[in-house]
Amino acid sequence: MRVLLASSEVHPYSKTGGLADMVGALSVSLAQGGARVGVVTPLYRGVRERFPALKPFDWELDLPLGSRSVQARVWTLQPRRGLTLYFIDKPEFYDRAGVYQEAGISYPDNAARYVFFSKCVVNLARYLPWRPEIVHAHDWQTGLAPLLMLHQRRWEGWADAARSCLTIHNLAYQGHFSRQEYDLTNLPLDYFHPHGVEWYGGFNALKAGIVYADLVSTVSPRYAQEILTPEFGCGLEGVLQQRKDSLRGILNGVDYTEWTTTDDKALPKPYSRADLRGKGVAKATLQAELGLPVAPAIPLFGNVGRLADQKGIDILLAALEEMLSADLQFVLLGSGEPSYEAAFTDLAARYPDKVAVRFDFDNDLSHRIEAGADFFVMPSKFEPCGLNQMYSLRYGTIPIVRATGGLQDSVVDLVENPEQADGLKFHEYSSRALAKTIRKALVLYREPELMAHFLNNAMAADFSWTRTRREYLELYGTVLG
């Protein structure tokens, strides 16, 4: 199998969220499984300095972008056998302080940046000597690639064009642009209509991929069902309904070489299902690090992530206001909307012995929170997949989640299956429902045998990339017929 992945971010080279983690891990897993894998991604600021092994590729890109021609170079990196990274070097577009935005404001030329990037992907797919069979595009930034490939197959002589699939990581981000910016594609207006890329008079990059890719996938089976409804479809539910026979849901995997309690350099002491003493050390270390009283008997709740509406931060704050009268502690690592940061700062000031917050991106601290907390809270309004609940399970930290998207697919509640229970779920999106579930967690914490049962199930859960890789290979086989 020869696969070319296209993504605007790839861990460890660039990252703003779970998209980077998923594409980075999938590419490695596919290569480990024997596939020939390429990954196309922009050369953002700092990548060359952090990865000096990059080599110039004998490839010059000179592509139309509206009324002008744009040139770019390509650099390569081969981190392992069977895997090659292709970095698109265009400083005008990608040598910037941020990936998509600065100070919360999107770059005004994002249409040009990612229309050009999609064209680079297609150019490599068409002319690379190893001839990719599949182009796997990810999210709106590469949503145009399937349409460009289809157009070249139909009208520009690429008779044996690679097949395409598009993975939607978060339907809320679609790449909405004006009608004028459609001209950057250099495609005829044949595709600019309500059943094509047109969206309320403008151009929708993600819709282009949904309509024209050979197959569409999302990052969990539950989310694949949810996005067919008005509640989760973000206005594209009708388009997705028309493609539902070609829509798949594949739950993301976890890189257990990075997320492993037995060999995690960020932790003070290793631990395992058979020997949990290190988890107690992790809790005490975390409490001390964040300035909370070191108290083994007090249940510690954690949260790591973006402070955004999607993540249920509004109901989390309201539930904490109610629950902090109880004997518990809460720690948070993340950043996002200033109003939410201010609210958590105020909460920590009023409850200095119960609440600690850090507004930052700190990978090592995120590992220590996953290990040191007793419960991990994810009250998401919607969650296409989610990874932190899977990290929590492996680290013996019981997830408290809203039953949506990948959270529903990856956590087992006591009501659903007492024998396999490894987490706590609630359904109604409200602070009342979340507070009620936190109360259940407090009761669970006071039942050592039941808590041990949950913890054993949690650490035994397997979300390895071996399973996910197999499902993607099956998906590629379906695309190739």
C-alpha positions in Angstrom: 0.0 0.0 0.0 1.3 3.4 -1.0 -0.3 6.3 0.9 0.3 10.0 0.9 -1.1 11.8 4.0 -1.7 15.6 3.8 -2.1 17.6 6.9 -1.5 21.2 7.9 0.1 20.1 11.2 2.0 16.9 12.1 3.5 16.0 15.5 6.3 16.5 16.4 7.0 19.1 13.8 4.0 21.3 14.3 0.9 21.2 16.5 -2.1 23.1 17.7 -4.3 20.2 18.6 -5.2 16.5 18.2 -5.0 16.6 14.4 -1.2 16.7 14.7 -1.1 13.8 17.1 -3.3 11.7 15.0 -1.5 12.2 11.6 1.9 11.8 13.2 0.9 8.6 14.9 -1.0 7.2 11.9 2.0 7.8 9.5 4.4 6.0 11.8 2.0 3.1 12.4 1.3 2.6 8.7 5.1 2.5 8.0 5.5 0.0 10.8 2.9 -2.1 9.2 4.8 -2.2 5.9 3.1 0.6 3.9 5.1 3.1 1.8 4.1 6.4 3.5 4.6 10.0 2.6 3.4 13.0 4.6 3.0 16.5 3.1 2.9 19.4 5.5 4.0 23.1 5.5 7.5 24.1 6.7 6.5 26.4 9.6 8.9 28.6 11.5 11.4 26.8 13.7 11.0 23.3 12.1 14.3 23.5 10.2 16.2 24.5 13.4 14.6 21.8 15.5 15.2 19.1 12.8 18.5 19.8 11.2 18.5 16.5 9.3 16.1 18.0 6.8 17.4 17.7 3.2 16.6 19.7 0.1 14.4 17.7 -2.3 15.1 17.9 -6.0 11.7 19.4 -6.6 10.6 22.9 -7.6 7.0 23.9 -7.3 5.6 26.6 -9.6 1.9 26.6 -9.4 -0.9 29.0 -10.4 -2.7 30.7 -7.5 -5.4 32.9 -9.1 -3.8 35.4 -11.3 -0.2 34.8 -10.3 2.3 32.0 -10.2 3.7 30.9 -6.8 7.0 29.1 -6.4 8.0 26.9 -3.4 10.8 24.4 -2.5 10.4 21.1 -0.8 12.5 19.6 2.0 12.4 16.0 3.1 13.0 14.0 6.3 13.0 10.3 6.7 12.5 9.5 10.4 12.1 5.8 9.8 12.1 3.2 7.1 9.1 3.5 4.8 8.2 7.1 6.0 9.1 10.3 4.2 8.1 13.8 5.3 7.7 16.4 2.5 7.8 20.0 3.9 6.5 22.8 1.6 8.9 25.7 2.0 7.1 29.0 1.2 8.2 31.6 3.8 5.7 34.1 2.6 2.9 31.7 3.7 4.3 29.6 6.5 7.2 31.4 8.2 5.0 33.0 10.8 4.6 33.2 14.6 1.5 31.1 14.5 0.1 28.3 12.4 -3.4 29.6 11.6 -3.6 32.8 13.6 -1.9 35.2 16.0 -3.5 36.7 19.2 -6.7 34.9 18.4 -7.1 36.4 15.0 -6.9 34.2 11.9 -4.5 35.2 9.2 -6.4 37.1 6.5 -4.7 35.1 3.7 -5.5 31.7 5.0 -7.4 30.9 1.8 -4.3 31.5 -0.3 -2.1 29.7 2.2 -4.1 26.5 2.2 -5.4 26.5 -1.4 -1.7 26.7 -2.4 -0.9 23.9 0.1 -3.6 21.7 -1.4 -2.2 22.3 -4.9 1.3 21.3 -3.6 -0.2 18.0 -2.2 -1.8 17.2 -5.6 1.4 18.0 -7.5 3.4 15.6 -5.3 0.7 13.0 -5.5 0.8 13.1 -9.3 4.6 13.2 -9.9 6.3 11.5 -7.0 8.3 8.5 -8.5 6.8 6.0 -6.0 3.3 6.8 -7.2 0.9 7.0 -4.2 -2.3 5.0 -4.6 -4.2 6.9 -1.9 -4.1 10.6 -0.9 -5.5 10.9 2.6 -6.5 14.5 3.3 -7.2 15.9 6.8 -9.6 18.7 7.7 -10.5 21.8 5.7 -6.9 22.9 5.1 -6.5 20.0 2.6 -10.2 19.8 1.7 -9.6 21.1 -1.8 -7.2 18.3 -2.7 -9.8 15.6 -3.6 -11.5 18.1 -6.0 -8.3 19.1 -7.6 -7.4 15.4 -8.2 -10.8 14.7 -9.6 -10.6 17.6 -12.0 -7.1 16.5 -13.2 -8.4 13.0 -13.7 -11.3 14.3 -15.8 -9.8 17.1 -17.7 -6.0 17.3 -17.4 -4.8 13.8 -18.4 -4.2 12.2 -15.0 -6.0 9.0 -16.1 -4.6 6.8 -13.3 -5.0 9.4 -10.5 -4.6 8.3 -6.9 -7.9 7.8 -5.0 -8.8 10.2 -2.2 -10.2 10.1 1.3 -10.9 12.9 3.7 -10.9 12.7 7.5 -13.0 15.2 9.4 -11.3 15.9 12.8 -13.7 18.7 13.8 -16.7 19.7 11.7 -16.9 23.0 13.5 -13.9 24.3 11.5 -14.7 24.4 7.8 -12.6 27.0 6.0 -15.2 29.5 5.0 -14.0 32.0 2.3 -15.5 34.5 -0.1 -16.6 33.9 -3.7 -13.5 35.9 -4.9 -11.2 33.5 -3.0 -12.6 30.6 -5.0 -10.7 32.1 -8.0 -7.4 31.1 -6.2 -8.3 27.5 -7.1 -8.1 28.2 -10.8 -11.0 25.8 -11.2 -13.9 26.5 -13.5 -17.2 27.6 -12.0 -18.6 24.2 -12.8 -17.9 23.2 -9.1 -19.2 26.4 -7.6 -22.9 25.6 -6.9 -25.0 24.4 -3.9 -24.1 20.7 -4.6 -20.4 21.6 -4.9 -18.2 24.0 -3.0 -20.6 26.9 -2.8 -21.8 27.8 0.7 -24.2 30.8 1.2 -22.5 32.6 -1.6 -19.0 31.8 -0.5 -16.5 28.9 -0.8 -16.4 26.2 1.8 -13.1 24.2 1.8 -14.2 21.4 4.0 -17.4 21.0 2.0 -15.3 20.6 -1.2 -13.6 17.5 0.4 -16.8 16.0 1.7 -18.5 16.3 -1.7 -15.6 15.2 -3.9 -13.5 12.7 -1.9 -14.0 9.1 -2.8 -14.6 8.3 0.9 -15.1 10.4 4.0 -14.2 9.4 7.6 -14.4 10.9 11.1 -12.3 10.1 14.2 -14.9 8.1 16.1 -18.0 5.9 15.1 -20.3 7.9 17.4 -19.2 11.2 15.8 -19.9 9.8 12.3 -23.5 9.3 13.4 -23.8 12.7 15.3 -22.7 14.8 12.3 -25.7 13.6 10.3 -27.9 15.6 12.7 -28.7 19.3 12.9 -27.3 19.4 16.5 -23.8 18.4 15.5 -23.8 18.9 11.7 -22.7 22.5 11.8 -24.9 23.3 8.8 -23.4 20.5 6.7 -25.7 17.7 7.9 -27.6 17.7 4.6 -24.4 17.3 2.6 -23.2 14.5 4.9 -26.5 12.8 4.7 -26.1 12.5 0.9 -22.7 10.9 1.5 -23.6 8.7 4.5 -23.1 5.5 2.5 -19.4 6.6 2.1 -19.0 7.9 5.6 -16.9 5.9 8.2 -16.0 6.4 11.8 -12.6 5.2 13.1 -11.6 5.9 16.6 -8.2 7.4 17.0 -5.4 5.4 18.6 -2.9 6.3 21.4 0.8 6.2 21.0 1.7 4.0 23.9 5.4 4.5 23.4 4.8 8.1 24.6 2.0 7.4 27.0 3.3 4.6 29.2 3.4 4.6 33.0 6.4 2.3 33.1 8.8 4.5 31.1 7.5 8.1 31.3 10.4 10.4 32.0 8.0 13.1 33.1 6.8 11.0 36.1 8.7 10.9 39.4 8.3 7.1 39.6 7.1 4.4 37.2 4.1 2.3 38.0 1.9 -0.4 36.5 -1.4 -2.4 37.1 0.6 -4.8 39.2 2.4 -2.2 41.2 0.6 1.1 41.7 2.9 2.7 44.3 4.2 5.1 41.7 0.8 6.5 41.2 0.6 7.6 44.8 4.0 9.3 44.4 2.8 11.0 41.2 -0.2 12.4 43.1 1.9 13.8 46.0 4.4 15.2 43.6 1.7 17.0 41.5 0.0 18.4 44.6 3.3 19.8 45.8 4.3 21.1 42.4 1.1 23.1 42.0 1.0 24.4 45.6 -1.8 22.3 46.9 -1.7 20.5 50.3 -0.2 17.1 49.9 -3.1 14.9 51.0 -3.4 11.3 49.7 -6.9 10.9 51.1 -8.4 13.9 49.2 -9.6 13.0 45.7 -7.8 15.0 43.0 -9.7 16.0 39.8 -7.8 17.2 36.7 -8.4 18.8 33.3 -6.0 19.5 30.4 -7.0 21.2 27.2 -8.3 24.3 25.5 -10.5 26.7 27.4 -13.3 26.8 24.8 -17.0 26.4 24.6 -16.6 23.0 22.9 -14.8 21.6 25.9 -17.7 22.3 28.3 -15.8 24.9 30.3 -18.9 26.8 31.1 -20.6 23.9 32.9 -17.3 22.8 34.5 -16.9 26.2 36.1 -20.5 26.2 37.4 -20.2 22.6 38.7 -17.0 23.5 40.5 -18.7 26.5 42.2 -21.1 24.0 43.6 -18.8 21.2 44.4 -15.8 23.0 46.0 -17.6 23.0 49.3 -16.8 19.2 49.3 -13.5 17.8 50.3 -11.7 17.7 46.9 -9.0 19.3 44.8 -8.9 20.4 41.2 -6.0 21.2 38.9 -6.2 22.6 35.4 -3.6 23.0 32.6 -4.6 24.9 29.4 -5.3 28.2 27.8 -8.0 29.8 25.7 -10.7 32.3 26.0 -9.7 35.2 28.3 -13.0 35.1 30.1 -12.5 31.5 31.1 -8.9 32.1 32.2 -10.1 35.0 34.4 -12.8 32.8 35.9 -10.3 30.0 36.8 -7.9 32.6 38.2 -10.6 33.9 40.4 -11.6 30.4 41.5 -8.0 29.6 42.4 -7.7 32.8 44.4 -10.9 32.0 46.4 -9.9 28.3 47.0 -6.1 28.3 47.2 -6.0 25.0 49.0 -8.4 23.3 46.5 -7.8 24.8 43.1 -4.5 25.2 41.1 -4.4 26.4 37.5 -1.7 26.8 34.8 -2.4 28.7 31.6 0.3 27.2 29.4 1.3 24.3 27.1 3.5 22.0 29.1 3.7 18.5 27.8 5.5 17.1 30.9 3.0 18.7 33.3 0.1 17.2 31.2 1.7 13.8 31.8 2.0 14.4 35.5 -1.6 15.5 35.7 -2.8 12.4 33.9 -0.8 10.3 36.4 -1.3 12.2 39.6 -5.1 12.9 39.3 -7.6 10.4 40.6 -10.3 11.6 38.1 -10.0 13.4 34.8 -12.9 15.7 33.8 -14.0 16.0 30.2 -17.5 17.6 30.0 -17.4 18.4 26.3 -20.3 19.8 24.5 -19.1 17.8 21.5 -15.9 15.7 21.1 -15.1 14.2 17.7 -12.7 11.7 19.4 -10.8 13.1 22.3 -7.5 11.6 23.5 -7.1 12.7 27.1 -9.7 10.2 28.2 -7.7 7.4 26.6 -4.5 8.7 28.2 -6.3 8.8 31.6 -7.4 5.2 31.3 -3.9 4.0 30.6 -2.6 6.1 33.6 -5.2 4.7 36.0 -7.1 8.0 36.2 -10.9 7.5 36.0 -12.4 9.7 33.3 -15.6 11.7 33.9 -17.0 12.4 30.5 -20.1 13.6 28.7 -21.5 10.8 26.5 -20.8 12.3 23.1 -18.5 11.4 20.2 -15.4 9.5 20.9 -16.0 9.9 24.7 -19.0 7.7 24.4 -17.0 5.2 22.3 -14.0 4.9 24.6 -15.4 5.0 28.2 -17.5 2.3 29.8 -19.9 3.4 32.6 -21.0 1.1 35.5 -24.6 1.3 34.2 -23.6 0.1 30.8 -21.4 -2.8 31.9 -20.5 -3.4 35.6 -17.8 -5.9 34.8 -15.9 -3.7 32.3 -16.7 -0.3 33.9 -13.7 2.1 33.8 -15.3 5.6 33.9 -18.3 7.8 34.7 -20.6 9.3 32.1 -23.4 11.9 32.0 -25.7 12.8 29.2 -27.4 16.1 29.7 -25.2 19.1 28.9 -25.6 21.0 32.2 -23.6 21.9 35.3 -26.2 20.0 37.4 -25.6 16.7 35.5 -21.8 17.2 35.8 -22.0 18.0 39.5 -24.1 14.9 40.1 -21.4 12.8 38.3 -18.7 14.4 40.4 -20.7 13.4 43.5 -20.7 9.8 42.1 -16.9 10.1 41.8 -16.6 11.1 45.5 -18.7 8.1 46.5 -16.6 5.8 44.2 -13.4 7.2 45.8 -14.6 6.1 49.2 -15.2 2.5 48.0 -11.6 1.1 47.7 -12.6 -2.3 46.2 -14.8 -0.7 43.5 -12.3 2.0 42.8 -9.6 -0.7 42.3 -12.0 -2.5 39.9 -12.4 0.6 37.8 -8.7 1.3 37.9 -7.8 -2.2 36.8 -10.2 -2.0 33.9 -9.0 1.4 32.9 -5.3 0.4 32.7 -6.2 -2.7 30.7 -8.1 -0.8 28.0 -6.4 -1.0 24.7 -6.5 1.8 22.2 -3.3 1.0 20.4 -2.6 2.1 16.9 -2.4 -1.5 15.7 -6.2 -1.6 15.8 -6.6 1.8 14.2 -4.1 1.1 11.5 -6.0 -2.1 10.5 -9.2 -0.1 10.2 -7.5 2.6 8.0 -6.0 -0.1 5.8 -9.5 -1.6 5.4 -10.8 1.9 4.5 -8.0 2.4 1.9 -8.9 -1.0 0.4 -12.5 0.0 0.1 -11.5 3.2 -1.7 -9.3 1.3 -4.1 -12.1 -1.2 -4.7 
